[in-house]
């Protein structure tokens, strides 16, 4: 009887590992992969989309200013890094709850497209950092005229 119970626990642990593996596959990011960290700990949250002429990265960064941030593009990797300081509380105040993280962060994404690095632009508005990565001219679609002769 004791042996059967151990077998059931072993089977349950095996099933839990399989479910964890399936969940990791289900929530894996497609074309733009990041370091393997749980989704809940990734900061900032990103949207990346492609237009005809550029890749655009949007990062949620409420409460940050451009002086708090550093954006770099090197060897096909776009990095958004920054720092949030602890907010000063008024005299005699104490936190009831504190959920906004403080300290340094860094998030890197691999860019698969060939980018015109000289024309990359970033702007911060309403808590969203928008980085526009223009495609190199050779990578942009172009219309080819067809002659009749």
C-alpha positions in Angstrom: 0.0 0.0 0.0 2.8 2.4 0.9 4.6 1.7 -2.4 1.4 2.5 -4.4 1.2 5.9 -2.7 4.8 6.8 -3.6 4.0 5.8 -7.3 1.0 8.1 -7.3 3.1 11.0 -5.9 5.8 10.4 -8.5 3.2 10.4 -11.3 1.8 13.6 -10.0 5.2 15.3 -10.0 5.8 14.1 -13.5 2.4 15.4 -14.6 3.2 18.8 -13.0 6.5 19.0 -14.9 4.7 18.2 -18.1 2.0 20.9 -17.5 4.8 23.4 -16.7 6.6 22.6 -19.9 3.3 23.0 -21.9 2.6 26.3 -20.3 6.1 27.5 -21.1 5.6 26.6 -24.8 2.1 28.2 -24.8 3.4 31.5 -23.5 6.7 31.6 -25.4 7.2 34.8 -27.4 7.3 34.4 -31.2 9.8 36.2 -33.5 11.1 38.6 -30.8 12.6 36.6 -28.1 13.8 37.9 -24.7 15.8 36.4 -21.9 13.9 33.5 -20.4 12.1 35.1 -17.5 8.5 34.6 -16.3 6.1 36.9 -18.1 5.1 38.6 -14.8 8.6 39.8 -14.1 9.3 41.3 -17.6 9.6 45.1 -17.4 8.7 47.1 -19.3 5.8 45.5 -21.2 6.5 45.7 -24.9 4.5 45.7 -28.2 6.5 45.3 -31.4 5.0 45.7 -34.8 6.3 46.0 -38.4 5.2 48.6 -41.0 6.3 48.8 -44.6 9.3 50.9 -43.7 10.1 50.2 -40.1 9.9 48.1 -36.9 8.2 50.0 -34.1 8.7 49.1 -30.4 6.4 50.5 -27.8 7.3 50.1 -24.1 5.0 51.0 -21.2 7.0 53.2 -18.8 4.6 55.3 -16.7 6.3 57.9 -14.5 9.6 57.8 -16.3 11.3 60.7 -18.1 13.9 60.4 -20.9 16.6 61.3 -18.4 15.7 58.1 -16.5 16.1 55.9 -19.7 18.8 54.7 -22.0 18.1 53.1 -25.4 20.8 51.4 -27.3 21.0 49.4 -30.5 24.1 47.2 -30.9 24.9 44.1 -32.9 21.2 43.5 -33.7 20.0 43.9 -30.1 17.8 46.7 -28.9 18.2 47.4 -25.1 15.9 49.6 -23.0 17.4 50.3 -19.6 16.6 52.7 -16.9 16.2 53.5 -13.2 13.3 54.4 -10.9 14.2 56.1 -7.6 12.2 55.7 -4.4 9.6 58.4 -4.2 9.9 60.8 -1.3 6.9 60.6 1.1 5.5 63.6 2.8 6.6 64.2 6.4 5.0 61.6 8.8 3.6 59.5 5.9 4.1 55.7 5.8 3.3 53.2 3.0 0.2 51.1 3.4 1.1 49.2 0.2 4.1 49.6 -2.2 3.8 47.7 -5.5 5.8 50.0 -7.8 9.2 48.6 -8.2 12.3 50.7 -7.8 15.9 50.3 -8.9 17.4 49.5 -12.3 15.9 47.5 -15.1 17.1 46.4 -18.5 15.2 44.6 -21.3 16.8 43.4 -24.5 15.2 42.2 -27.7 16.9 40.8 -30.8 16.1 42.6 -34.0 16.1 40.3 -37.0 15.6 43.0 -39.6 18.5 45.1 -41.1 18.0 48.5 -39.6 19.3 51.9 -40.7 20.9 52.7 -37.3 21.5 56.4 -38.2 17.8 57.0 -38.4 16.5 55.3 -35.2 14.3 57.6 -33.2 12.8 57.4 -29.7 10.1 59.5 -28.1 8.3 59.3 -24.7 4.7 60.5 -24.5 2.0 59.6 -22.0 4.1 56.9 -20.3 4.8 55.1 -23.6 8.3 55.0 -25.1 8.0 54.6 -28.9 11.2 53.5 -30.7 11.1 53.6 -34.5 13.7 51.4 -36.2 13.7 52.3 -40.0 14.5 49.4 -42.2 17.6 49.7 -44.4 16.8 50.8 -47.9 17.7 47.4 -49.3 15.2 45.7 -47.0 12.2 47.9 -47.9 9.7 46.7 -50.5 10.1 48.4 -53.9 8.0 48.5 -57.0 9.6 47.1 -60.1 8.4 48.5 -63.4 7.7 45.9 -66.0 8.4 46.9 -69.6 6.5 45.5 -72.6 9.5 45.2 -74.9 
